[in-house]
Amino acid sequence: MGGAVTSGNKEFSGKTALITGGARNIGLAVARDLAARGASVAIADICKDLETVPYSLSTNDDLEKSVAELISSGVNAIGLTCDVRDENEVSQTVKRVIEEFGKLDILVNNAGVVSLFSIGQLSETAWNEVLDVCLKGSFFCCKYAIPYMIKQHYGKIVNISSVAGLRGLGLSVHYAAAKHVVNGLTKALAMEVADHNINVNAICPGTVESPMLEGLASQIDLDKDAYEHFSQGHLIQGQRITPQDIANAVRWLASDESRFLTGTIINVDAGWSARG
């Protein structure tokens, strides 16, 4: 199974990471990257589709294959089915990580969904599905991970936000609203837990190569390359942002090299946010 990262640097040896939305794409790239550097990893994913999201989400098979890939490369890894919208499922997921590994050092809130609707066509269900996954899910994960991090007086939380958390984007008021609040949550939470040696930061990707792009393209009857269409705001053209580019940023924020960064928003968006 391609894409695994190999590294002689074991900077995360002895550390444990939980990555939501971890069965594929950005989440799996993050899991591979941290694991290749010594971390034990738990990847959690919803493993079912949502009514108003116009692309397929990860499956149980995706989760099982991703965990098998990690284990086959010598990594301590587990896979957990978790709908981050459900507080009890999140609570049990974090508890399972602690039972398996004894600690939780790194939380990557990567689970997220997006759909495209004009305000007049945006249903309450579509609004709730995006807000509940992107925002409430991050809140629940932080709520249940932080008490363990406080006990050990150490933690790294990385929230995967979006360029939509920095500016308005058409046909996605629900997604932009969710990601703007994720950025606010990041800053406020950083203030709350700083005395406990817990860093809370966020990454705002631009358009990233992913399975969702074709689904979004079909939703608006797009007849051109989906990545080119959705990345028009990028200043850097001719190159595509990949999941590994986001994983690189996560790795740095999860490392002790970034120990004085907290409440910070890092934009991995090919310059999109520079447009203001």
VOPAGU-2260 file (C-alpha; in pm, 1 decimal, decimal comma):
REM VOPAGU-2260
SITE   aa  ch    i         X         Y         Z
SITE  MET   A    0       0,0       0,0       0,0
SITE  GLY   A    1     176,1     309,1    -122,6
SITE  GLY   A    2     226,6     640,1      45,5
SITE  ALA   A    3     386,0     531,0     371,8
SITE  VAL   A    4     655,9     764,7     495,4
SITE  THR   A    5     989,4     624,3     604,8
SITE  SER   A    6    1213,1     819,9     837,7
SITE  GLY   A    7    1508,3     756,6    1062,9
SITE  ASN   A    8    1395,0    1044,0    1284,6
SITE  LYS   A    9    1197,5     903,4    1578,9
SITE  GLU   A   10    1111,3    1236,5    1738,7
SITE  PHE   A   11     766,6    1108,2    1839,6
SITE  SER   A   12     890,4     788,7    2002,8
SITE  GLY   A   13     683,6     724,2    2313,9
SITE  LYS   A   14     408,1     960,2    2199,9
SITE  THR   A   15      50,2     863,4    2116,0
SITE  ALA   A   16    -165,7    1039,8    1857,4
SITE  LEU   A   17    -537,4    1030,8    1781,2
SITE  ILE   A   18    -633,0    1143,2    1431,4
SITE  THR   A   19   -1000,1    1181,7    1340,8
SITE  GLY   A   20   -1101,7    1131,7     980,0
SITE  GLY   A   21    -791,2     916,0     970,1
SITE  ALA   A   22    -885,7     636,7     731,6
SITE  ARG   A   23    -776,4     818,5     415,9
SITE  ASN   A   24    -647,4    1136,5     255,9
SITE  ILE   A   25    -516,1    1406,3     495,0
SITE  GLY   A   26    -587,7    1203,9     808,5
SITE  LEU   A   27    -405,2     897,2     682,1
SITE  ALA   A   28    -111,0    1107,6     559,8
SITE  VAL   A   29     -83,8    1254,0     910,2
SITE  ALA   A   30    -102,5     909,2    1070,1
SITE  ARG   A   31     167,0     772,5     840,3
SITE  ASP   A   32     392,9    1069,3     902,9
SITE  LEU   A   33     367,3    1065,4    1281,4
SITE  ALA   A   34     394,4     687,3    1294,4
SITE  ALA   A   35     705,1     685,8    1075,8
SITE  ARG   A   36     864,1     907,6    1337,4
SITE  GLY   A   37     786,4     679,9    1627,7
SITE  ALA   A   38     433,1     765,0    1740,9
SITE  SER   A   39     168,3     510,0    1825,9
SITE  VAL   A   40    -142,6     611,9    1634,5
SITE  ALA   A   41    -515,9     568,0    1664,8
SITE  ILE   A   42    -715,4     656,1    1356,9
SITE  ALA   A   43   -1085,9     718,3    1395,7
SITE  ASP   A   44   -1340,2     754,0    1117,6
SITE  ILE   A   45   -1716,5     765,9    1072,1
SITE  CYS   A   46   -1728,3     478,6     819,1
SITE  LYS   A   47   -2065,4     576,7     675,8
SITE  ASP   A   48   -2203,5     835,6     434,4
SITE  LEU   A   49   -2406,2    1142,0     526,1
SITE  GLU   A   50   -2731,5    1242,3     360,4
SITE  THR   A   51   -2633,8    1583,1     219,6
SITE  VAL   A   52   -2261,5    1529,5     159,2
SITE  PRO   A   53   -2215,3    1474,5    -217,1
SITE  TYR   A   54   -1927,8    1227,7    -200,8
SITE  SER   A   55   -1858,1     896,5     -34,0
SITE  LEU   A   56   -1694,9     901,0     305,7
SITE  SER   A   57   -1457,0     637,1     436,8
SITE  THR   A   58   -1578,9     282,0     485,9
SITE  ASN   A   59   -1499,1      14,0     740,7
SITE  ASP   A   60   -1287,3    -148,4     471,1
SITE  ASP   A   61   -1088,6     175,0     427,4
SITE  LEU   A   62   -1027,8     189,3     801,2
SITE  GLU   A   63    -920,9    -173,3     825,1
SITE  LYS   A   64    -683,4    -143,8     528,0
SITE  SER   A   65    -525,4     174,0     664,2
SITE  VAL   A   66    -466,2      18,6    1005,3
SITE  ALA   A   67    -324,4    -295,1     843,2
SITE  GLU   A   68     -85,5     -81,7     636,9
SITE  LEU   A   69      40,2      98,0     945,9
SITE  ILE   A   70      81,3    -221,6    1146,6
SITE  SER   A   71     262,8    -392,2     858,3
SITE  SER   A   72     526,0    -118,9     867,7
SITE  GLY   A   73     595,0    -189,2    1233,3
SITE  VAL   A   74     370,1      76,2    1384,4
SITE  ASN   A   75     154,2      46,8    1693,0
SITE  ALA   A   76    -184,2     137,6    1545,8
SITE  ILE   A   77    -553,0      88,1    1609,2
SITE  GLY   A   78    -861,2     186,4    1412,7
SITE  LEU   A   79   -1180,6     304,0    1575,0
SITE  THR   A   80   -1520,9     371,3    1424,8
SITE  CYS   A   81   -1636,4     705,6    1559,3
SITE  ASP   A   82   -1896,5     959,5    1455,3
SITE  VAL   A   83   -1751,1    1276,4    1605,9
SITE  ARG   A   84   -2100,4    1429,3    1616,5
SITE  ASP   A   85   -2189,0    1184,9    1892,6
SITE  GLU   A   86   -2053,9    1284,9    2233,7
SITE  ASN   A   87   -2072,9     933,5    2374,4
SITE  GLU   A   88   -1884,7     785,7    2078,3
SITE  VAL   A   89   -1610,9    1045,8    2115,9
SITE  SER   A   90   -1587,0     982,7    2489,5
SITE  GLN   A   91   -1554,4     607,9    2430,8
SITE  THR   A   92   -1299,8     658,6    2152,2
SITE  VAL   A   93   -1070,3     866,7    2371,8
SITE  LYS   A   94   -1114,7     616,2    2654,6
SITE  ARG   A   95   -1019,4     332,6    2418,8
SITE  VAL   A   96    -700,7     515,0    2315,6
SITE  ILE   A   97    -601,6     557,7    2679,5
SITE  GLU   A   98    -675,5     190,8    2751,4
SITE  GLU   A   99    -466,7      79,3    2453,5
SITE  PHE   A  100    -168,3     313,8    2483,9
SITE  GLY   A  101    -186,3     453,4    2836,9
SITE  LYS   A  102    -171,6     816,8    2727,1
SITE  LEU   A  103    -274,0    1067,8    2464,1
SITE  ASP   A  104     -18,1    1328,0    2358,4
SITE  ILE   A  105    -136,3    1449,3    2018,5
SITE  LEU   A  106    -490,6    1513,4    1897,7
SITE  VAL   A  107    -548,5    1600,4    1532,8
SITE  ASN   A  108    -905,4    1712,1    1469,4
SITE  ASN   A  109    -916,5    1635,9    1100,2
SITE  ALA   A  110   -1270,2    1499,5    1053,0
SITE  GLY   A  111   -1464,0    1733,5     826,6
SITE  VAL   A  112   -1720,2    1743,0     547,5
SITE  VAL   A  113   -1833,4    2005,8     298,8
SITE  SER   A  114   -2120,6    2052,9      58,5
SITE  LEU   A  115   -2221,2    2331,0    -180,1
SITE  PHE   A  116   -2561,2    2498,8    -154,2
SITE  SER   A  117   -2688,0    2849,7    -213,3
SITE  ILE   A  118   -2839,9    3002,0     100,3
SITE  GLY   A  119   -3190,0    2949,2     -36,4
SITE  GLN   A  120   -3124,1    2581,1     -98,5
SITE  LEU   A  121   -2932,7    2513,0     222,7
SITE  SER   A  122   -3143,9    2281,1     436,2
SITE  GLU   A  123   -3124,1    2248,2     811,1
SITE  THR   A  124   -2994,4    1894,7     762,8
SITE  ALA   A  125   -2710,9    2012,0     537,3
SITE  TRP   A  126   -2627,0    2291,8     781,4
SITE  ASN   A  127   -2623,8    2053,2    1076,1
SITE  GLU   A  128   -2416,4    1784,6     906,2
SITE  VAL   A  129   -2135,4    2027,2     824,4
SITE  LEU   A  130   -2146,7    2220,4    1153,1
SITE  ASP   A  131   -2174,0    1908,0    1364,3
SITE  VAL   A  132   -1882,2    1726,3    1202,1
SITE  CYS   A  133   -1647,5    2021,8    1156,8
SITE  LEU   A  134   -1720,9    2218,0    1472,7
SITE  LYS   A  135   -1904,8    2009,9    1730,7
SITE  GLY   A  136   -1679,4    1714,9    1655,2
SITE  SER   A  137   -1368,4    1919,9    1727,7
SITE  PHE   A  138   -1526,2    2047,3    2049,5
SITE  PHE   A  139   -1615,1    1697,0    2171,1
SITE  CYS   A  140   -1268,3    1560,1    2092,4
SITE  CYS   A  141   -1099,6    1845,9    2278,3
SITE  LYS   A  142   -1340,5    1811,7    2569,3
SITE  TYR   A  143   -1251,1    1448,0    2629,8
SITE  ALA   A  144    -881,1    1455,0    2535,9
SITE  ILE   A  145    -778,5    1758,7    2738,6
SITE  PRO   A  146    -839,2    1614,0    3088,4
SITE  TYR   A  147    -582,6    1342,2    3011,6
SITE  MET   A  148    -340,8    1599,3    2872,2
SITE  ILE   A  149    -381,3    1811,5    3183,6
SITE  LYS   A  150    -299,4    1511,1    3405,0
SITE  GLN   A  151      23,2    1447,4    3215,2
SITE  HIS   A  152      97,6    1821,9    3182,0
SITE  TYR   A  153     158,1    1786,0    2809,3
SITE  GLY   A  154     -43,7    1794,1    2491,0
SITE  LYS   A  155     -49,4    1904,0    2129,7
SITE  ILE   A  156    -381,2    1975,4    1960,1
SITE  VAL   A  157    -396,1    2053,9    1589,3
SITE  ASN   A  158    -729,2    2151,9    1438,2
SITE  ILE   A  159    -762,6    2117,8    1061,6
SITE  SER   A  160    -955,0    2426,5     958,8
SITE  SER   A  161    -970,8    2572,3     606,5
SITE  VAL   A  162    -909,5    2882,4     400,3
SITE  ALA   A  163   -1288,7    2906,0     435,3
SITE  GLY   A  164   -1219,9    2991,0     798,0
SITE  LEU   A  165   -1039,3    3304,4     685,0
SITE  ARG   A  166   -1260,5    3436,0     407,2
SITE  GLY   A  167   -1599,7    3388,0     248,7
SITE  LEU   A  168   -1645,5    3129,5     -24,2
SITE  GLY   A  169   -1950,6    3102,1    -246,8
SITE  LEU   A  170   -2213,4    2831,5    -191,0
SITE  SER   A  171   -2067,8    2732,4     144,3
SITE  VAL   A  172   -2191,2    2961,9     420,3
SITE  HIS   A  173   -2230,1    2662,3     652,9
SITE  TYR   A  174   -1875,5    2540,8     592,3
SITE  ALA   A  175   -1726,3    2890,1     625,1
SITE  ALA   A  176   -1922,2    2948,2     944,8
SITE  ALA   A  177   -1795,2    2620,8    1092,1
SITE  LYS   A  178   -1432,7    2683,7    1002,2
SITE  HIS   A  179   -1434,8    3044,3    1122,6
SITE  VAL   A  180   -1553,5    2916,1    1459,6
SITE  VAL   A  181   -1290,1    2639,1    1460,9
SITE  ASN   A  182   -1029,4    2914,2    1435,9
SITE  GLY   A  183   -1194,8    3098,6    1723,2
SITE  LEU   A  184   -1212,8    2780,1    1928,1
SITE  THR   A  185    -841,9    2727,5    1864,0
SITE  LYS   A  186    -745,4    3069,5    1997,2
SITE  ALA   A  187    -974,7    3060,4    2299,3
SITE  LEU   A  188    -878,2    2706,8    2397,5
SITE  ALA   A  189    -508,8    2791,5    2364,8
SITE  MET   A  190    -555,9    3058,2    2629,2
SITE  GLU   A  191    -745,1    2822,6    2857,9
SITE  VAL   A  192    -492,7    2537,9    2863,5
SITE  ALA   A  193    -157,5    2712,6    2820,8
SITE  ASP   A  194     -71,0    2675,3    3189,4
SITE  HIS   A  195     -98,5    2298,7    3147,5
SITE  ASN   A  196     172,6    2286,6    2877,0
SITE  ILE   A  197     -84,6    2215,8    2606,1
SITE  ASN   A  198     -45,6    2381,6    2266,7
SITE  VAL   A  199    -352,9    2436,6    2049,5
SITE  ASN   A  200    -305,5    2544,3    1689,8
SITE  ALA   A  201    -488,1    2520,5    1358,6
SITE  ILE   A  202    -400,3    2469,8     993,9
SITE  CYS   A  203    -599,5    2627,6     712,3
SITE  PRO   A  204    -548,2    2428,1     391,3
SITE  GLY   A  205    -639,2    2565,3      53,0
SITE  THR   A  206    -769,2    2321,2    -207,2
SITE  VAL   A  207    -611,0    1981,3    -144,3
SITE  GLU   A  208    -615,7    1681,2    -376,0
SITE  SER   A  209    -890,5    1461,2    -232,7
SITE  PRO   A  210   -1180,0    1228,1    -316,8
SITE  MET   A  211   -1429,4    1499,2    -225,3
SITE  LEU   A  212   -1346,3    1727,8    -517,4
SITE  GLU   A  213   -1523,5    1519,8    -780,4
SITE  GLY   A  214   -1830,2    1491,9    -559,2
SITE  LEU   A  215   -1844,6    1868,1    -515,6
SITE  ALA   A  216   -1793,0    1912,9    -888,9
SITE  SER   A  217   -2089,5    1689,1    -966,7
SITE  GLN   A  218   -2304,9    1881,5    -720,3
SITE  ILE   A  219   -2260,9    2201,7    -924,8
SITE  ASP   A  220   -2246,1    2028,0   -1268,1
SITE  LEU   A  221   -1885,3    2132,8   -1320,3
SITE  ASP   A  222   -1748,2    2039,3   -1661,9
SITE  LYS   A  223   -1377,9    2117,5   -1599,6
SITE  ASP   A  224   -1100,5    1979,0   -1382,0
SITE  ALA   A  225   -1225,7    1996,1   -1023,5
SITE  TYR   A  226    -892,7    2082,9    -864,4
SITE  GLU   A  227    -829,2    2364,7   -1112,1
SITE  HIS   A  228   -1175,6    2505,9   -1047,9
SITE  PHE   A  229   -1163,2    2496,0    -668,8
SITE  SER   A  230    -803,3    2621,9    -650,4
SITE  GLN   A  231    -851,2    2936,7    -856,5
SITE  GLY   A  232    -770,9    3148,0    -549,9
SITE  HIS   A  233    -421,8    2998,6    -516,5
SITE  LEU   A  234    -136,7    3235,9    -597,2
SITE  ILE   A  235      90,7    2938,8    -667,0
SITE  GLN   A  236     -39,5    2764,2    -976,3
SITE  GLY   A  237      95,6    2463,5   -1166,0
SITE  GLN   A  238     149,5    2264,1    -846,8
SITE  ARG   A  239    -112,7    2093,8    -635,2
SITE  ILE   A  240    -141,0    2086,8    -257,2
SITE  THR   A  241    -131,2    1724,4    -146,6
SITE  PRO   A  242    -231,5    1558,1     181,0
SITE  GLN   A  243     138,4    1524,0     259,2
SITE  ASP   A  244     178,4    1902,3     250,2
SITE  ILE   A  245     -78,0    1926,9     529,4
SITE  ALA   A  246      81,3    1638,2     717,3
SITE  ASN   A  247     414,5    1823,3     706,8
SITE  ALA   A  248     257,4    2118,6     885,2
SITE  VAL   A  249      82,5    1896,0    1138,0
SITE  ARG   A  250     410,3    1721,5    1214,4
SITE  TRP   A  251     579,7    2050,9    1296,7
SITE  LEU   A  252     294,6    2171,6    1517,1
SITE  ALA   A  253     295,4    1836,9    1698,4
SITE  SER   A  254     669,6    1855,6    1758,4
SITE  ASP   A  255     860,6    2034,3    2031,0
SITE  GLU   A  256    1015,0    2260,0    1766,6
SITE  SER   A  257     689,7    2457,0    1777,8
SITE  ARG   A  258     672,2    2469,4    2157,3
SITE  PHE   A  259     614,6    2845,0    2164,2
SITE  LEU   A  260     332,3    2840,1    1911,6
SITE  THR   A  261     -17,1    2829,6    2052,7
SITE  GLY   A  262    -338,4    2989,9    1937,3
SITE  THR   A  263    -176,7    3021,3    1594,9
SITE  ILE   A  264    -338,7    2968,8    1255,2
SITE  ILE   A  265    -103,1    2842,3     983,7
SITE  ASN   A  266    -218,3    2877,1     624,1
SITE  VAL   A  267    -110,1    2603,5     382,5
SITE  ASP   A  268    -309,4    2755,9      98,7
SITE  ALA   A  269     -67,2    2844,0    -183,8
SITE  GLY   A  270    -110,9    3211,0     -96,3
SITE  TRP   A  271    -490,6    3219,6    -118,9
SITE  SER   A  272    -532,1    3405,7     210,7
SITE  ALA   A  273    -280,3    3668,8      98,3
SITE  ARG   A  274    -555,4    3806,4    -123,9
SITE  GLY   A  275    -727,1    3933,3     192,2
